[in-house]
Amino acid sequence: MSVPLVILAAVFGGSATAFLPRLARQWAAPAHDRRFVYAMTTLSGAAASTLLAATLGPSPLLPVLLLAVVPGLLLALIDLRCLRLPDRVVGALAIVPVPPLAVLRPERLGSALLGGALVLTTYLVIALLPGRGLGLGDVKLAAVLATILGFLGWPAVLAGLVVPHLINGPIALALLLARRGRPLPFGPALLAGALIAVTAV
């Protein structure tokens, strides 16, 4: 592990995401405790970037995935505050990493697109079921993340598909037991699952 690289990644992640709460106001209601939101956003960006740098090292994939942290964290902020995943931001998350990844790993482009298509189909079927717990924004985000993970291999796609449910499952159960029927955003779990898939597989 390169300590200078990890430090640079942490500084990038923190500084590049520090402005996101202000940008998130375009889609979501302003936060009540702005200082806390700004601090947590900056820390989350720095932590995600540090984890990527510590895991990937000086790989050509690192700058691509570091840039993807910015729209990813913005989506998590918006979904947490208003249960929305705007198409423009999901599109940005697709545009930032997918073309560079296709250049870096052209031999995996087919499997990446297939992984995205399979996840899109699976989540769309779930979203259309009665009493669905998924919105179309979740479906689109899951497909984009699966496409990105497809460049890393099928184990990463599988982890990105399973881990979000392991994250949100206990939370949903706790809310059910507490008889709090409030909606639970799935976007942050999808994004956290993708980060775990990238760094653990």
N, C-alpha and C positions, 0 to 999 in steps of 0.2 A: 504493500500500500504506500503510495506517495503522499506524504503529509502535506507538502506544498500544494499539490493538486487538490487534495481534499479541502484545504483552507480556501483556495481560490474558488472552488465549487460552492462552498458554504457562503462565501461573500457574494458570489453571483446570485445564488438562490435567494438569499435574504434581500438583496438590493433590488433584484428584478421583480420580486413579488410584493414589495412594500407598498406599491401604489394600487394594488388590486382592490382593496376595499372601496376606494374612491370610484374605481371603474365599475365595480359591482353595483353601485347605486343606480346605474342606468337600467338595470333589470330587476333590482330588488329594493325593498324598503331599507332606509338607512338603519344601521345598527344602533342600539341604545347605548352601548358602551364602546365608543369608537376606539379609545386607546387600547382596550383589551383586544378588539378585533384586529387592529393594525399590528399589535405585538404578536398575536398568535399566527397571523398570516405570514409575517416575516420569519418567525421561528419555523413554521411549517415548510416554507420555501427553502430555508437554509438546511433544515433536517433532511428533506427529500433529496436535495442536491448533494449533501454530504454522503448520504447513503449510496447514491448512484456512483459518485466518484470513488468511494471506498471499495465498492463492489467491482466496478468495471475497470478502474485504473485508467491509464492513458490509451483508451480504446477510441477509434474513430466514432464509435456509437455514442460516446459520452456527451459531446457538445450537442448532438441531435436530441438526445433525451433530456438534457438540461433545459434546452429551449422549450420542450414539451411540458415542463413543469409549470410554466407560466399560465397557458390557457387551462391546464388541468386544475390548478389551484383556484383559478377564477371560477370555473364550473362548480367546484366544490362549495365555494363561498355562496354563489347564487342559489344553488340547490338547497343548502342548509337554511337559507333565509326566506326563500319563497317557493320551494319545490318546483323549480324550473331549470331546464337545461337548454338555453337558447341555441338555435341552430347555427347561428353565426360563430359562436364560440366553439361548439362541437366541430364545425367545419374548420376553424383555425387549428384545433387540436389534430385534425387529420392532415391538413396542409403542411404544418410545420415539420413533423417527423417523417411522414410516409415517403415523399419523393426522395429525400436524402438517403433513407434506409433502402429504397429500391436501387439507388446507385451503388451504395456500399455492399449490399447483398442481393444482387439481381437473381441469383440462383434460388432465392427463397420468396421471390415475388408471387409465384403461383400459390404456394402454400399459405402465404399471408392473406392473399385475396380469398382463398378458399376458407380459411379460418374465420375471416370477417363475415363471409356469406353464411357460413354455418351458424355462427352466433347470432347474426341478424335474424335468420329464419327461426331459430329456437326461441329467442326472446320475443319475437313478434307473435308467435303462437301463444306464448304465455301471456303477453299483454292483451291479447284478444279474448282470453278466457273470461268467463263470468267471475266477478269478484277479483279481478286482476290486481296485482300489487305493483305493476310496472306501468310507466307511462311511455309514450313514444320517444321522449327524450332519452330515457334510460336505454331503450332499444338501440337508438342511433349511437349513443355513447359506447355501449357494449360492443357494437360492431366495429367502431373505430379503434377501440382499445385492442380488440382481438386481432385486427389487421396489423397493428403495430407489434403486438406480441408474436404474431406469426413470423416475423423476420428473425425472432430469437429461437423459434422451434415450437413444436406441438406441446411439449411439456409446459412451456410458458403460457400458451393459449389455454390449456386445461387448468392451470393454476389460476389464471385470470378469470376463468369461468366459475371456479369453485370457491375461492377465497372470499369474494364479496358476500356470498351467502353465509359463510362462517362468521363474517364480521357482523352483518345485520341480523342474523338469526337470533343470537342471544339478546340483542337490544329489543327486537320485536317481541320476544317472549317476556322480557322484563316489563315492557309497556303493557302487554296483555295482562300479566299478573297484577300489575298496579292499576289496571282498569283505566288506562289512559289511551284512548283510541285515536290519538293524533297521528297524522300521516308521517311515515318515516322516509326521508330522502334516501334514494339508493345510489345516486351519483357519487357521493364521497366514498362509499364502500367499493364501487367499481374502480375508482381511481386508486384507492389504497391497495386494492387487490392487484391491479396492474403493476404498481410500484413493487409490491412484494414479489410478484411473478418475475419481474426483471432482475431483482437483486438476489432472489433465492434459488432460482432454477438454473 
